[in-house]
Amino acid sequence: MTRQIEQSVCVDKRFQMSAARRLGHARGFHDPADYRDLAQSETATPDELTILATSEYPFVVQAVAANPRTPRPVLCELVPAAADTEQNTDLLRALARNPSLPHDALRGIAQILMPLVDTTHPHMVQNAVLALYERPDVPEDLLHELLDAPQATRKFKKLVAARTTRPGVRERLLADPSEAVRRAASRPRT
């Protein structure tokens, strides 16, 4: 039974990839940048974005993830299981910035990223987490959860203080035990 499912998934993936190629052929695309341009376009239809989400080119998939016109189910399917590569982290950052991504998917992204904030590639992961603090619609309790996580170092909190425009987060950082974090949170925003 499992083998049949695997075979049908493989056939389905080949079909989807050929659908992306057919779309490119119909549009007269000459190189992968044409696919990316369509994925970034405000005129791309939800059907086109759904097809482009299956692209073999990671930068096209990231452009689909960043496009607010991408259907929510497609966005949710694009969330990788781990931030184990730079491509996955870039994809998570693009998804985190997309205003169409549902809140439960944002929570999933936060759970994937937070344990990695201060490990092997902190800047790569931190930028994806910080994207959550740049959105006005992320639930504040999620943002507070991230600040309370053991991995949320003083350096990370200072970065949050520099980027967030959320009054509740700023108040929380103004009460932080670290003087450096409080100082960063008290700086006026421009």
Residue, then its C-alpha position, 0 to 999 in steps of 0.5 A: m500500500t505504501r509503495q502505491i502511495e509513493q508511486s502516485v506521489c511521484v507521478d503527481k509530482r512529475f505532472q505538476m512539474s510538467a504543468a509548470r513547464r507548460l505554463g512557461h511554454a504558454r507564456g513564452f518563458h525563456d529562462p527561470a527568471d521569467y518564472r520568478d517574475l511571474a511569481q512576484s507579479e501582482t497579475a499572477t493568478p492563484d492558479e498560476l501561483t499554485i503551479l509555480a509553487t511546484s517549481e524545481y527552482p527554489f527562488v521561484v518557490q520563494a517568490v510564490a511564498a512571498n506573494p500575498r495572492t498565493p492561495r492559503p492552502v498552497l502557502c501552508e503546503l510550502v512550510p518546510a518541516a525544518a530550517d535545515t538548509e539556507q533555502n528552507t530558511d529563506l522560504l520560511r522568511a518569505l512565508a513569515r512576511n506574507p500577510s496571507l499566511p494563516h496564524d496557525a502556520l505562523r506558529g508552526i514557523a516560529q516552532i521550527l525556527m526558535p530552537l535554532v536562533d542561537t546555533t550554527h547560522p544565527h543570522m540566517v535563522q534570526n532574520a526569519v524569526l525577526a520577520l514575525y516581529e515586523r508583521p502587525d497581525v502576528p498574535e502578541d502572545l506568540l511574540h511574547e512566547l518567542l521572547d521568553a524562550p530559553q534561546a532568546t538571547r540578549k542579542f536577539k532581544k536587542l534585534v527585536a527591539a530595533r525592528t518591532t513596532r509593536p507597543g506590547v513587545r516594546e513594553r515587554l522589552l523595556a522591562d527586560p532584566s538586561e540593561a542593554v535590551r532596555r536601552a535598545a527598546s527605549r530608542p526612538r523609532t524613525 
